[in-house]
Amino acid sequence: MVNINTPFTTDASALRLPQPYLLFLGDTTEAGFAKTAYGLRDWAPDKCTGEYALPQATVSTGLPALTPAEAHARGARSLLIGVANSGGVIPASWVSALIEALEAGLDIVSGMHVRLADVPGLAVMAERLGRQLIDVRHPPAGLSVGTGRKRTGKRLLTVGTDCALGKKYTALAVSQAFVERGLDADFRASGQTGIMIAGGGIPMDAVVSDFEAGAAELLSPDAAPGHWDVVEGQGSLFHPAYAAVSLGLLHGSQPDVIIVCHQPGRTIMLGSDSYALPSLEETIDLNLRLGARTNPAIRCAGISFNTSHLTEEEATAVMAEESRRLGLPVADPIRGGDPFARLIDSCLA
């Protein structure tokens, strides 16, 4: 019988997915929707064998292009859907490729909202071939509503002016920097890509709204006084579609510190072309005002920029200018250097 799994844990050591992965890009043409594949490439390269895309796709991770059969021959054990599109759907145009992966001997790992078993024909084929269909983007049962109770330990939450601009990367980099400074710190994954990287977490955008804050409380429980939970943010308080998950995380995680994430030059909300991005000042102000409801001591430590589209000189100039203008550290955690060190100093001040 096919093994249809919905793995969940807040303990990163307890989740075991079939690895290495072949990253599936589908027919994606928008780089922002391929963030799952990019995240695995950047933060778990040892778990990635290559990529597989349909002819219509125009994005690439830069990993070797492999068919499912070629990837299996190189040691891949699952096809991981590396796309996070609007609505988390699996279109009919992907099904033949997914079946090809099953036939090649690969399990399928998905972070989409749609369950793999609900895709017509997929469960039947998986059962016949003895393959697993593994859904990551489904929350645990029995979640409670938020209590608002102040918990022990320290928390940092990454927030953003928009979706898909660096909240996960920032949280991973900050958590790593904390550990390198000798602090007790955990990265707390709140999205499917982070869960696939860390091995545990809660897919917050799949939680019913009434239980968002409670799920965030479960994600970052009581801890030792010096322990830091670095919580991966989701969405944006300003996004017309995804603000609910952002607010639930903000109230439930009760962050002592926030870092605002932004991509310089982006002016329009991803997937909502008629909505402009808020300014950094607006984003800081609204997150602090709403976050103060459950943690009156909340503060903004600085800004994280995604400057992947800029040259080194351009990135350095824009970060320095915005730091002077805002009076806060501004850094690109992937570029690192002194600006990122100053941002970490500010977080720990």
C-alpha positions in Angstrom: 0.0 0.0 0.0 1.2 3.5 -0.8 2.6 5.4 2.3 1.0 8.8 2.3 2.7 10.8 5.0 2.1 14.2 6.6 5.3 14.5 8.7 5.2 17.2 11.5 7.5 18.0 14.4 9.0 21.0 16.0 12.0 18.8 16.7 14.4 19.1 13.7 15.9 15.7 14.6 12.6 13.8 14.2 11.7 14.4 10.6 13.2 12.1 8.0 12.6 12.7 4.3 14.0 10.5 1.5 17.2 12.2 0.4 19.0 13.3 -1.8 16.4 15.2 -3.7 15.8 15.9 -7.4 14.3 19.4 -7.4 11.3 19.8 -9.6 10.7 23.3 -11.1 7.5 22.4 -13.1 6.7 25.0 -15.7 7.7 28.0 -13.5 8.6 31.3 -15.1 8.6 33.6 -12.0 11.8 33.2 -9.9 9.9 34.2 -6.8 7.7 31.1 -7.0 10.8 28.8 -7.2 12.0 29.9 -3.7 11.7 26.3 -2.4 14.2 25.0 -4.9 16.5 28.0 -4.3 16.4 27.5 -0.6 17.3 23.9 -0.8 20.1 24.7 -3.2 21.6 27.4 -1.0 21.1 25.9 2.5 21.1 22.1 1.9 23.2 21.6 -1.3 24.4 18.2 0.0 20.8 17.0 -0.2 20.3 18.0 -3.8 21.3 15.9 -6.8 20.0 18.1 -9.6 16.9 19.8 -11.1 14.1 18.7 -13.4 11.9 21.2 -15.3 9.3 21.1 -18.0 10.2 22.7 -21.3 8.1 25.8 -20.5 10.1 26.7 -17.4 12.4 29.7 -17.6 13.9 29.5 -14.1 16.9 27.4 -13.0 18.8 26.7 -9.8 22.0 26.1 -11.8 22.2 22.5 -10.6 22.6 19.7 -13.2 19.6 19.2 -15.4 18.6 15.5 -14.9 15.7 13.3 -15.8 14.2 11.3 -12.9 15.9 8.2 -14.2 19.2 9.9 -14.4 18.8 11.4 -10.9 17.9 8.0 -9.5 21.0 6.5 -11.0 23.0 9.2 -9.3 21.5 8.4 -5.9 18.4 10.6 -5.7 15.6 9.1 -3.6 12.8 11.6 -4.1 11.5 14.2 -6.4 10.9 17.4 -4.3 8.5 19.9 -5.7 10.6 23.1 -5.6 7.8 25.5 -6.4 5.6 27.6 -4.1 3.1 29.1 -6.5 0.0 31.1 -5.7 -2.5 28.9 -3.9 -0.1 26.0 -3.6 -1.7 24.1 -6.5 -0.4 21.2 -8.6 -1.5 21.8 -12.1 -2.5 19.1 -14.5 0.5 19.9 -16.7 2.8 18.5 -14.0 1.2 15.1 -13.5 3.0 13.2 -16.3 6.3 14.4 -14.9 5.4 13.3 -11.4 4.3 9.9 -12.6 7.6 9.7 -14.5 9.4 10.2 -11.2 7.5 7.5 -9.5 8.2 5.1 -12.4 11.9 6.0 -12.1 11.9 4.8 -8.5 11.6 8.2 -6.7 9.2 9.1 -3.9 7.6 12.5 -4.1 7.9 15.2 -1.5 5.6 18.2 -1.7 5.2 21.5 0.2 2.0 22.5 -1.8 -1.4 23.1 -0.2 -2.9 20.4 -2.4 -2.3 16.9 -1.1 -0.4 14.6 -3.4 -3.0 11.9 -2.9 -5.7 14.2 -4.2 -4.0 14.6 -7.6 -5.9 12.4 -10.1 -4.0 9.2 -10.8 -1.0 9.9 -8.6 -2.0 7.8 -5.5 -3.0 4.9 -7.7 0.4 4.9 -9.5 2.3 5.4 -6.2 0.5 2.4 -4.6 1.2 0.2 -7.6 4.9 1.1 -7.6 5.3 1.1 -3.8 6.4 4.7 -3.7 5.7 7.3 -1.0 3.7 10.5 -1.4 4.9 12.9 1.3 3.1 16.1 2.1 5.0 18.6 4.3 2.6 21.6 4.1 0.0 20.3 6.5 -0.1 21.3 10.2 -0.5 19.0 13.2 -3.9 18.2 14.5 -5.2 19.6 17.8 -3.7 23.0 17.6 -5.0 25.5 20.3 -5.8 29.1 19.9 -3.2 31.6 21.2 -3.0 32.3 24.9 -0.9 35.4 24.8 1.1 34.0 27.8 4.6 35.4 28.0 7.1 32.6 27.5 10.6 32.3 28.8 13.6 32.6 26.4 14.3 35.1 23.7 12.8 35.3 20.2 13.6 37.0 16.9 11.2 37.2 14.0 11.9 38.1 10.5 9.2 40.3 8.9 8.9 41.7 5.4 7.6 44.4 3.1 6.4 41.6 0.8 6.6 37.8 0.2 9.6 35.9 -1.2 12.4 38.4 -0.5 14.6 36.9 2.2 12.8 36.2 5.5 13.9 32.6 5.5 17.4 33.3 4.4 17.8 36.0 7.0 16.5 33.8 9.8 18.9 31.0 8.8 21.8 33.3 8.6 21.0 35.0 11.9 20.6 31.7 13.7 23.9 30.5 12.3 25.6 33.8 13.4 24.2 33.4 16.9 25.6 29.9 17.2 29.0 31.0 15.8 29.0 33.6 18.7 28.5 30.8 21.2 24.8 31.4 21.8 22.2 28.7 22.3 20.0 29.3 19.2 17.5 27.4 17.0 16.1 28.2 13.6 12.3 27.7 13.8 10.9 26.9 10.4 7.4 28.2 9.5 7.2 27.3 5.8 7.7 24.3 3.7 11.2 25.1 2.5 12.4 25.9 6.0 10.9 22.6 7.2 12.7 20.7 4.4 16.0 22.3 5.4 15.6 22.1 9.2 13.7 18.8 9.3 10.9 20.2 11.5 8.6 23.1 12.0 5.0 24.2 11.3 3.7 25.3 7.9 2.0 28.4 9.2 0.3 29.3 5.9 -1.6 26.0 6.1 -3.0 26.7 9.6 -6.6 27.9 10.1 -6.5 31.6 11.0 -8.0 31.1 14.5 -5.1 28.9 15.4 -2.2 30.9 13.8 -1.1 32.5 17.1 -1.4 29.2 19.0 0.7 27.4 16.3 3.4 30.1 16.6 3.4 29.6 20.4 3.9 25.9 19.9 6.7 26.6 17.4 8.7 28.7 19.9 7.9 27.2 23.3 9.4 28.1 26.7 13.1 28.0 26.7 16.1 28.8 28.9 16.6 32.5 29.6 19.6 32.8 27.3 18.2 30.7 24.5 17.2 32.3 21.1 14.5 31.0 18.8 15.0 32.6 15.4 11.6 32.4 13.8 11.2 32.3 10.0 8.6 35.0 9.0 5.9 34.6 6.4 4.2 37.0 4.1 3.7 40.6 5.0 1.3 42.6 7.1 0.7 44.7 4.0 0.0 41.9 1.5 -3.7 41.7 0.5 -3.7 37.9 0.4 -1.2 36.8 3.1 -1.4 39.3 6.0 -3.2 36.9 8.2 -0.3 34.5 8.6 2.1 37.4 9.2 -0.1 38.7 12.1 -0.5 35.3 13.6 3.2 34.8 13.7 3.8 38.2 15.1 1.4 37.8 18.0 2.2 34.1 18.7 6.0 34.3 18.5 6.0 37.4 20.8 9.4 38.5 19.3 11.8 40.5 21.4 13.5 41.6 18.2 12.3 41.9 14.6 14.4 42.3 11.4 12.6 43.8 8.5 13.4 42.2 5.1 13.2 44.0 1.8 14.4 43.8 -1.8 15.7 47.2 -3.0 14.0 48.3 -6.2 10.9 46.1 -5.7 7.8 48.3 -5.8 4.9 46.0 -6.5 3.5 43.2 -4.3 4.4 39.7 -5.6 1.2 38.2 -7.2 -0.8 41.4 -6.5 0.3 43.8 -9.2 -2.2 46.6 -8.2 -0.7 47.0 -4.8 2.5 48.9 -4.1 5.0 47.9 -1.4 5.0 49.9 1.8 8.0 51.9 2.8 10.5 50.5 5.3 9.3 53.1 7.9 5.7 51.9 7.5 6.7 48.3 7.8 8.8 48.9 11.0 6.0 51.0 12.5 3.1 48.6 11.9 5.0 45.6 13.0 6.1 47.3 16.2 2.6 48.6 17.0 0.9 45.3 16.4 3.7 43.2 18.0 3.5 45.3 21.1 0.1 43.7 21.8 1.8 40.5 23.1 5.3 41.8 23.8 5.4 45.5 24.7 9.3 45.4 24.7 9.5 44.5 21.0 12.1 46.4 19.0 13.5 46.5 15.5 17.2 45.6 15.3 17.7 46.6 11.7 17.0 45.8 8.0 18.0 42.8 5.9 18.3 43.5 2.2 18.1 41.0 -0.6 20.7 42.5 -3.0 21.1 39.5 -5.3 20.2 41.5 -8.3 22.8 44.2 -7.6 26.5 44.4 -8.1 28.8 44.5 -5.1 29.3 48.3 -5.4 25.6 49.0 -5.9 24.7 46.8 -2.9 27.3 48.5 -0.7 26.1 51.9 -1.6 22.4 51.3 -1.1 22.9 49.6 2.2 25.1 52.4 3.5 22.6 55.1 2.3 19.6 53.4 3.9 21.5 52.7 7.1 22.3 56.5 7.4 18.7 57.4 6.5 17.0 55.0 8.9 19.6 55.1 11.7 19.6 51.3 11.8 22.0 48.6 10.6 21.3 47.5 7.0 22.9 44.3 5.7 22.6 41.5 3.2 23.1 38.3 5.2 24.3 36.4 2.2 27.0 39.0 1.4 27.9 39.1 5.2 30.8 41.3 6.1 30.9 44.2 8.6 27.3 45.3 7.8 25.9 41.9 8.8 28.1 41.8 11.9 26.7 45.2 12.9 23.1 43.8 12.4 23.9 40.9 14.7 25.4 43.3 17.3 22.1 45.2 17.2 20.0 42.1 17.6 22.0 41.2 20.8 22.3 44.7 22.2 
